Amino acid sequence: MYHNKTMENYEWFVKNYNNIFKEYGECFVCVYNKQIVGKFKTYKDGVLKMSKKYELGSFLIQRCCRDKFSATNAFVSSVNF
């Protein structure tokens, strides 16, 4: 169930990367339902804060940086805190 949403969010992020980077600059963003719903300094901050609002696996934390190819690698893993 979440895998499809995660892939949809990731594909939306890649497709809209240039506009997202222009608006948010170098940071980590949270993508939920094909929208940016948070901006963070670190990946960890993004996961910790967004997991209080959304169920783990339902959102995506992605890095925004000048080098698009560094920001658009996909990693899938289980997260435990």
Residue pairs with C-beta under 8 A, 6 or more apart in sequence:
2 57
2 58
3 76
5 33
5 58
6 57
6 60
6 76
8 34
9 31
9 32
9 33
9 34
9 59
9 60
10 31
10 60
10 62
10 74
12 31
12 34
13 20
13 29
13 31
13 60
13 62
13 72
14 72
17 64
17 68
17 71
17 72
18 68
20 29
20 36
20 64
21 64
21 65
21 66
21 68
21 71
23 36
24 36
24 39
24 64
25 64
26 64
26 65
26 66
27 39
27 40
27 41
27 63
27 64
28 39
28 40
28 41
28 42
28 43
28 45
28 46
28 61
28 62
28 63
28 64
29 36
29 38
29 39
29 40
29 46
29 61
29 62
29 64
30 36
30 37
30 38
30 39
30 40
30 46
30 50
30 59
30 60
30 61
31 37
31 59
31 60
31 61
31 62
32 50
32 54
32 58
32 59
32 60
37 50
37 59
38 46
38 49
38 50
40 46
40 49
40 61
43 61
43 63
46 61
47 61
47 79
48 81
50 59
50 61
51 81
56 79
62 71
62 72
63 70
63 71
64 71
65 71
